[in-house]
Amino acid sequence: MFENLSDRLERSFKMLKGEGKITEINVAETLKDIRRALLDADVNFKIAKKFTDDVKEKALGQEVLTAVKPGQLMVKIVKDELASLMGGTFTDIELKGKPAVILMSGLQGSGKTTFSGKLANMLKKKKGRHPMLVAGDVYRPAAIEQLKVLGEQIGVPVYTEEGNMDPVKIAKAAIQEAKAKGYDVVIVDTAGRLAVDEEMMKEIAAIKAAVNPDEILFVVDSMTGQDAVNTAKEFNDRLDFDGVVLTKLDGDTRGGAALSIRAVVEKPIKFVGTGEKLEALDVFHPDRMADRILGMGDIVSLVEKAQEQFDEEEAQRLQKKLAKNTFNFNDFLKQIAQIKKMGSLKDVVGMIPGMGKAIKNMDIDDDAFKHIEAIIYSMTAEERENPAIINGGRRKRIANGSGTDIQEVNRLLKQFDETRKMMRMVSQGKNVQRMMAGMQQRGRR
């Protein structure tokens, strides 16, 4: 996401030359290019102009420290302004009611139903809540079935009323059901239309009046660009929603919606969808997103994702195995599984500072581990437990069983051995410089 904008901004900063102060003369071309970059990203013209005017006002006349170049100072100013444009600080959802009621709104195809499932999954796994989903889209049978499938996948009940075409009554009955059965969050999925119309607005306004939700979320497809901002404004004028959800932000989106929507409707972006998987949902942090747009990575979110998969007992067990040099392919498979749970592989790698640009044109498949897994699963239980016994004959059998060749098997075994050695050095607190020197020597071979 935001790849084109990131590239354009990077080129803009390179235009800023010279030492000393940032002046109106040496900053003019940079600001002009930044504005063009924002417009190309489908940011509203007025917002793009105000943004560059604000950057200019804060930048002009600032003394540049000896250790900081003008371009670096401009990056800092633009980063702060980007974060401010997108809301400044993280805003959480309100869950005060008993049960707390969350009402979904948005056009058809925006991803409301999928997001409802993702949100229920997040609340259940990360916040320890007991959510219930409500199938309030009575006009699209596929929506009800889709919600049932999602509910089954995440182990969350779905309230439906076959034959009832009144979403207001369904929502009210669902809340009573939740109270009776002890569910503390009710997520109401509602019908969308292909375009904003009076009938839809009246219906969702009636649901709002009937259930008095703690939180109304407007779900919008970020691929629609500036149209998403216009639709958000129309919904907000009628519903006064509490927050925005941007879906499909992992697609080929220019990012204009994320940069414009907060300024237009003055409501925070609370979540972003970053993939098809039910775990592919991120809480929106404006400052972290600004870092990612400017190619600085997002190490905080990366650490948080890793911590979500962190198992303290498993880590202690792994530490002992590394110390005894008994780390094997079964342990390796467990580590791969944890990495895969963190989400899109390209998205995860892109959070590492400096890696976003490096992998921009690389096709990193989420199934990148499948060949490794195929090779490991073609080993016997004894071979996975004790890789040292894998001789030439066993390698040939493993290659045939995994649909690979002996060279790939040899490569994996070599990489595994080197990884195990490095992990053992780290676990034993060996000098990091020694480890890095070893890696450099291997790279020169």
C-alpha positions in Angstrom: 0.0 0.0 0.0 1.0 3.6 -0.6 4.0 2.4 -2.7 3.6 5.1 -5.4 3.1 7.9 -2.9 6.2 6.7 -0.9 8.3 6.8 -4.1 7.1 10.2 -5.1 7.7 11.7 -1.6 11.2 10.2 -1.5 12.0 11.9 -4.8 10.6 15.1 -3.5 12.9 15.2 -0.5 15.9 14.7 -2.7 15.2 18.0 -4.4 16.0 19.9 -1.2 19.7 20.8 -1.4 21.9 23.1 0.6 22.8 23.7 4.2 21.7 26.2 6.9 18.0 27.2 6.6 15.0 25.9 4.7 14.0 28.9 2.7 11.1 29.7 0.5 13.4 29.4 -2.6 15.0 26.1 -1.9 11.7 24.5 -0.6 9.4 25.6 -3.4 10.1 22.8 -5.9 9.9 20.2 -3.1 6.5 21.4 -1.9 5.2 21.5 -5.5 6.2 17.9 -6.0 4.8 16.8 -2.7 1.5 18.4 -3.7 1.6 16.6 -7.0 2.4 13.3 -5.2 -0.7 13.7 -3.0 -3.0 14.6 -5.9 -1.7 11.5 -7.8 -2.6 9.5 -4.7 -6.2 10.7 -5.1 -6.0 13.1 -2.1 -8.6 15.9 -2.3 -7.2 19.0 -3.9 -8.1 21.4 -1.1 -6.6 19.0 1.5 -3.4 18.6 -0.5 -3.0 22.4 -0.8 -3.7 22.9 2.9 -1.2 20.1 3.7 1.7 21.7 1.8 0.8 25.2 3.1 1.0 23.8 6.7 4.3 22.1 5.9 5.7 25.3 4.4 4.7 27.4 7.4 6.4 25.0 9.8 9.5 24.5 7.7 10.4 28.1 6.6 13.2 29.6 8.6 13.9 26.6 10.7 17.5 26.3 11.6 19.1 23.0 10.3 21.4 21.4 12.9 24.9 20.5 11.7 24.1 16.8 11.9 20.8 17.1 10.1 20.4 17.9 6.4 17.5 20.1 5.1 15.9 17.1 3.4 16.0 15.1 6.7 14.3 17.9 8.6 11.6 18.2 5.9 11.0 14.4 6.2 10.4 14.9 9.9 8.0 17.8 9.3 6.1 16.0 6.6 5.8 12.9 8.8 4.3 14.9 11.7 1.8 16.6 9.3 0.9 13.2 7.7 0.1 11.8 11.1 -1.9 14.9 12.0 -3.8 14.7 8.7 -4.8 11.1 9.5 -6.0 11.9 13.0 -2.8 12.4 15.1 -3.4 9.7 17.7 -5.0 6.3 17.9 -8.7 6.2 18.8 -10.2 3.0 20.3 -13.7 1.8 20.0 -16.2 2.3 22.8 -17.5 -0.8 24.4 -19.4 0.4 27.5 -22.8 -1.1 27.1 -24.0 -4.3 28.6 -24.0 -5.7 26.0 -22.0 -3.2 23.9 -23.6 -2.7 20.5 -21.6 -2.0 17.3 -23.5 -1.0 14.2 -22.0 -1.4 10.8 -22.7 0.9 7.9 -21.5 1.3 4.3 -22.2 0.5 0.7 -22.7 -2.9 -0.7 -19.3 -4.6 -1.5 -17.4 -2.4 0.9 -16.6 -5.4 3.1 -18.9 -4.9 6.0 -19.7 -8.6 6.5 -16.1 -9.7 6.3 -15.0 -6.9 8.7 -17.8 -7.9 11.2 -16.3 -11.4 11.3 -12.7 -10.0 11.7 -13.8 -7.6 14.4 -15.5 -10.4 16.4 -12.4 -12.5 16.0 -10.2 -9.7 17.3 -12.4 -8.9 20.2 -12.6 -12.5 21.2 -8.9 -13.4 20.9 -7.2 -10.1 21.9 -9.7 -8.5 24.4 -11.3 -11.6 25.9 -14.8 -10.5 24.9 -17.8 -12.8 24.1 -19.2 -11.3 20.9 -22.3 -12.2 18.9 -22.8 -11.4 15.3 -26.2 -10.3 13.9 -27.3 -10.9 10.3 -29.2 -7.7 9.7 -28.8 -7.7 5.9 -32.1 -9.3 5.0 -32.0 -8.5 1.3 -28.9 -10.4 0.3 -29.2 -14.1 1.3 -25.5 -14.6 0.6 -24.7 -12.1 3.3 -26.5 -14.2 5.9 -24.7 -17.4 4.8 -21.4 -15.6 4.7 -21.8 -14.4 8.2 -22.8 -17.9 9.4 -19.6 -19.3 7.8 -17.4 -16.6 9.4 -19.1 -17.2 12.8 -18.4 -20.9 12.5 -14.7 -20.3 11.6 -14.1 -18.2 14.6 -16.4 -19.9 17.1 -18.8 -16.9 17.4 -22.6 -17.3 17.4 -24.6 -15.7 14.6 -28.2 -14.4 15.3 -30.6 -14.8 12.4 -34.3 -14.9 12.0 -35.4 -16.9 8.9 -38.2 -15.2 7.0 -38.1 -11.9 9.0 -37.5 -9.0 6.7 -37.5 -6.3 9.4 -33.8 -5.6 10.4 -35.0 -3.3 13.2 -36.9 -6.1 14.9 -34.0 -8.6 14.3 -31.5 -6.2 15.9 -33.6 -5.6 19.0 -34.3 -9.3 19.4 -30.6 -10.1 19.0 -29.7 -7.7 21.9 -32.3 -9.4 24.2 -30.8 -12.8 23.2 -27.3 -11.5 24.0 -28.4 -10.3 27.4 -30.0 -13.7 28.2 -27.0 -15.7 27.1 -24.3 -13.5 28.5 -22.7 -12.2 25.3 -21.1 -8.8 26.0 -20.7 -7.4 22.5 -23.3 -7.4 19.7 -22.0 -6.7 16.2 -24.9 -5.8 13.8 -24.2 -6.3 10.1 -26.6 -4.2 7.9 -27.6 -4.0 4.3 -25.7 -1.9 1.8 -26.7 -0.6 -1.6 -24.8 0.0 -4.8 -25.2 3.7 -4.1 -26.4 6.0 -1.3 -30.2 6.1 -1.4 -33.0 7.5 0.9 -34.5 4.0 1.6 -31.2 2.7 2.9 -30.5 5.8 5.0 -33.9 5.6 6.6 -33.5 1.9 7.4 -30.1 2.2 9.1 -31.2 5.4 11.0 -34.2 3.3 12.3 -31.8 0.6 13.5 -29.7 3.2 15.2 -32.7 4.7 17.0 -33.9 1.2 18.1 -30.6 -0.2 19.5 -28.8 3.0 20.6 -25.3 1.6 19.6 -22.2 2.4 21.6 -20.3 2.5 18.3 -21.3 3.1 14.7 -18.6 2.2 12.2 -18.5 3.3 8.5 -16.9 0.6 6.4 -15.4 1.8 3.1 -13.4 0.1 0.3 -10.2 2.1 0.1 -9.8 1.1 -3.6 -12.6 3.5 -4.4 -10.4 6.5 -3.7 -11.9 9.9 -3.5 -15.4 8.5 -4.0 -14.9 6.8 -0.6 -14.5 10.2 1.0 -17.7 11.6 -0.6 -19.7 8.6 0.5 -18.3 8.8 4.0 -19.5 12.5 4.2 -23.0 11.5 3.1 -23.3 8.7 5.7 -21.8 10.9 8.4 -24.3 13.7 7.7 -27.1 11.2 8.4 -25.7 8.8 11.0 -23.0 10.8 12.8 -20.9 7.7 12.9 -18.0 7.2 15.4 -15.3 5.9 13.2 -14.1 4.7 9.8 -12.9 1.3 8.7 -10.8 1.1 5.6 -10.9 -2.3 3.9 -8.6 -3.7 1.1 -5.7 -1.5 2.0 -3.4 -4.3 0.9 -4.6 -3.9 -2.7 -3.3 -1.6 -5.4 -4.6 1.5 -3.6 -3.2 4.9 -4.0 -4.0 5.8 -0.4 -6.0 8.9 -1.0 -9.0 7.8 1.1 -6.8 7.2 4.2 -5.2 10.6 3.8 -8.4 12.5 3.0 -11.3 10.9 4.9 -10.3 12.1 8.4 -10.0 15.7 7.3 -13.4 15.7 5.5 -15.6 13.9 8.0 -13.6 14.8 11.1 -14.0 11.2 12.4 -11.1 8.9 13.2 -10.0 5.9 11.2 -10.1 3.0 13.7 -9.3 -0.1 11.7 -7.7 -1.1 8.4 -8.2 -4.4 6.6 -5.0 -5.7 5.1 -5.9 -9.1 3.6 -8.5 -11.8 3.2 -7.6 -13.8 6.3 -9.7 -13.3 9.5 -6.5 -12.2 11.3 -5.8 -9.5 8.6 -7.2 -6.6 10.6 -5.0 -3.8 12.1 -5.9 -1.1 14.6 -5.1 2.2 12.9 -2.3 4.3 14.3 -1.8 7.5 12.3 1.8 8.0 13.4 2.8 4.5 12.5 1.1 4.8 9.1 3.0 8.0 8.4 6.2 6.1 9.1 5.2 3.5 6.6 4.3 6.0 3.9 7.7 7.6 4.3 9.4 4.2 4.1 10.5 4.2 7.7 8.8 0.8 8.5 6.7 0.1 11.5 8.7 -1.7 14.1 6.2 -1.2 16.9 3.4 -2.9 15.0 5.8 -5.7 14.0 6.7 -6.3 17.7 3.0 -6.3 18.6 2.2 -8.9 15.9 5.1 -11.0 17.2 3.9 -10.7 20.8 0.4 -11.9 19.8 2.0 -15.2 18.7 4.4 -15.3 21.6 4.1 -18.3 23.9 6.3 -18.0 27.0 6.3 -21.7 27.8 7.2 -22.5 24.2 10.0 -19.8 24.2 11.5 -21.4 27.3 11.4 -24.8 25.8 13.0 -23.5 22.7 15.7 -21.8 24.7 16.6 -25.1 26.4 16.7 -26.9 23.0 19.0 -24.3 21.5 21.3 -24.4 24.4 21.6 -28.2 24.1 21.8 -28.0 20.3 18.7 -30.2 19.8 16.7 -27.7 17.8 15.1 -29.8 15.0 12.8 -29.6 12.1 9.7 -30.1 14.3 10.7 -26.9 16.1 11.4 -25.2 12.8 7.8 -26.0 11.6 6.4 -24.5 14.8 8.4 -21.3 14.1 7.1 -21.1 10.5 3.5 -21.5 11.8 3.9 -18.6 14.1 5.3 -16.4 11.4 2.4 -17.3 9.1 -0.1 -16.3 11.8 1.4 -12.7 11.8 -0.4 -12.0 8.5 0.7 -11.2 4.9 4.4 -12.0 4.6 5.2 -9.0 2.4 3.3 -6.7 4.8 5.2 -8.1 7.8 8.6 -7.7 6.1 7.6 -4.2 5.0 7.3 -3.2 8.7 11.1 -3.6 9.1 12.7 -0.2 8.7 14.4 0.1 5.3 12.8 -3.1 3.9 9.7 -1.5 2.3 11.7 -0.1 -0.6 13.9 -3.2 -0.9 10.9 -5.6 -1.4 8.7 -3.2 -3.4 9.1 -5.0 -6.7 9.5 -8.5 -5.1 6.6 -11.0 -5.4 6.5 -12.4 -1.9 3.9 -15.1 -1.9 2.1 -15.9 1.4 2.8 -19.5 0.4 6.5 -18.8 0.3 7.1 -21.5 3.0 5.2 -24.2 1.1 8.2 -25.8 -0.5 10.1 -25.8 2.8 7.1 -27.4 4.5 6.7 -30.0 1.7 10.4 -31.0 2.1 10.1 -31.3 5.9 6.8 -33.2 5.8 8.5 -35.7 3.4 10.9 -36.6 6.1 10.3 -39.4 8.5 9.6 -38.6 12.2 13.1 -39.8 13.0 14.7 -37.5 10.3 12.7 -34.5 11.6 13.9 -35.2 15.1 17.5 -35.9 14.2 18.5 -34.1 10.9 22.1 -35.4 11.2 21.0 -38.9 10.0 19.9 -37.6 6.6 22.4 -39.1 4.2 22.5 -39.1 0.3 19.9 -41.8 -0.1 17.5 -40.2 2.3 17.9 -36.8 0.6 16.9 -38.4 -2.7 13.8 -40.0 -1.2 12.8 -36.7 0.5 13.2 -34.8 -2.8 11.0 -37.3 -4.7 8.4 -37.2 -1.9 8.2 -33.4 -1.8 8.2 -32.8 -5.6 11.5 -31.0 -5.4 15.1 -31.9 -6.3 18.1 -32.9 -4.3 19.7 -29.4 -4.7 16.6 -27.8 -2.9 16.8 -30.4 -0.1 20.6 -29.8 0.3 20.0 -26.0 0.3 17.3 -26.3 3.1 19.5 -28.6 5.2 22.5 -26.2 4.9 20.3 -23.2 5.7 18.8 -25.0 8.7 22.2 -25.9 10.0 23.5 -22.3 9.7 20.3 -21.0 11.3 20.6 -23.4 14.2 24.2 -22.3 14.8 23.3 -18.6 14.8 20.3 -19.1 17.0 22.5 -21.1 19.5 25.1 -18.3 19.5 22.4 -15.7 20.3 20.8 -17.9 23.0 24.2 -18.4 24.7 24.9 -14.6 24.6 27.9 -15.0 22.3 29.4 -11.9 20.9 27.1 -10.4 18.2 30.1 -9.2 16.2 31.4 -12.7 15.9 28.0 -13.9 14.6 27.9 -11.0 12.1 31.4 -11.8 10.9 30.4 -15.4 10.4 27.4 -14.3 8.3 29.6 -12.1 6.2 32.1 -14.9 5.5 29.3 -17.2 4.4 28.0 -14.5 2.1 31.4 -14.3 0.4 31.5 -18.0 -0.4 
